[in-house]
Structure formats: C-alpha cells, structure tokens
Amino acid sequence: MYPIRCIIVDIAGTVIDPEYPNVVAVTPEKSKSHIGKHGLAELEDGWTVKITLDDGNIIYGYECWWIPEEELENEWNT
C-alpha cells in the first residue's frame, strides 16, 4: 500500500462510527492550513505515516485526516 499519493481532507463533524452517532470527527488545528493539498504518504518505523506534501511541508498521519488520491478520483467517477 505504501508509498501512496494522498490528499489532506477536512472531515470535521463527520460521524466516525454509526453505532455512536454522537461521536464526530474533529480536524486537528495543525492540518487545517493543509486541507486540499496533495502529497506522498510513506510508512516509517512500521507504523508512523509521514506525508510529504507537494509544497515541501511534512505532516504526520496522526496530525491530520487524509485519503488516498484514488478515493477522490473514484468519488468523481461514480
């Protein structure tokens, strides 16, 4: 799966688990300025996801919500 092209997304207010509809996602403050940016997600140390954005910034998977680029492409094609 890794490395994989990805996009930083904003999912604030999205229900994370349908069994708990009152629990919603929050977009981390650190990632807000990067929403919509594309980058390369790579696995480091066996579990940490490092995302090198196309603009050179680096953000880690635990600091943001992200999806593979292909997921966004699939949404546009359905």
C-alpha positions as CSV (number, residue, x, y, z in Angstrom):
1,M,0.0,0.0,0.0
2,Y,2.8,2.5,0.8
3,P,4.0,4.8,-0.6
4,I,0.7,6.2,-1.8
5,R,-0.4,9.5,-3.1
6,C,-2.8,11.2,-0.8
7,I,-4.9,14.3,-0.1
8,I,-5.3,16.1,3.3
9,V,-9.1,16.3,4.0
10,D,-11.4,18.1,6.4
11,I,-13.9,15.7,8.0
12,A,-15.0,17.9,10.9
13,G,-18.4,16.9,12.1
14,T,-18.5,13.5,10.3
15,V,-19.8,10.6,12.3
16,I,-16.9,8.2,12.8
17,D,-18.8,5.1,13.8
18,P,-22.6,4.7,13.0
19,E,-23.0,2.8,16.3
20,Y,-22.0,6.0,18.1
21,P,-23.7,8.8,16.1
22,N,-22.9,11.4,18.7
23,V,-19.1,10.9,18.3
24,V,-17.9,13.1,15.4
25,A,-14.5,13.8,13.9
26,V,-12.5,16.9,14.6
27,T,-9.9,18.3,12.2
28,P,-6.6,18.9,14.0
29,E,-5.6,22.5,14.1
30,K,-2.1,21.6,12.7
31,S,-3.7,20.3,9.5
32,K,-6.2,23.0,8.7
33,S,-3.8,25.1,6.6
34,H,-3.0,21.9,4.5
35,I,-6.6,20.8,3.7
36,G,-6.8,20.0,0.0
37,K,-3.1,19.6,-0.5
38,H,-1.7,16.5,-2.2
39,G,1.4,14.6,-1.1
40,L,3.1,11.3,-0.7
41,A,2.3,9.1,2.3
42,E,5.1,6.8,3.4
43,L,5.2,4.3,6.3
44,E,8.1,5.0,8.8
45,D,9.1,2.8,11.7
46,G,6.5,0.2,10.8
47,W,3.5,2.3,12.0
48,T,4.0,6.1,11.6
49,V,2.7,7.6,8.4
50,K,4.8,10.5,7.1
51,I,3.2,12.7,4.5
52,T,5.5,14.9,2.4
53,L,3.2,17.4,0.7
54,D,3.9,18.6,-2.8
55,D,4.7,22.1,-1.4
56,G,7.5,20.5,0.7
57,N,5.8,20.6,4.1
58,I,5.8,17.4,6.1
59,I,2.8,16.4,8.2
60,Y,2.2,13.1,10.0
61,G,-0.8,10.9,9.8
62,Y,-1.7,11.4,13.4
63,E,-1.8,15.1,12.8
64,C,-4.4,15.1,10.1
65,W,-7.1,13.2,8.2
66,W,-6.1,12.0,4.8
67,I,-7.4,9.8,2.0
68,P,-5.6,8.1,-1.0
69,E,-6.0,10.2,-4.2
70,E,-7.7,7.3,-5.8
71,E,-10.6,7.5,-3.4
72,L,-11.3,11.1,-4.5
73,E,-11.0,10.0,-8.2
74,N,-13.5,7.2,-7.5
75,E,-16.0,9.7,-6.0
76,W,-15.8,11.8,-9.2
77,N,-16.3,8.8,-11.4
78,T,-19.4,7.5,-9.6
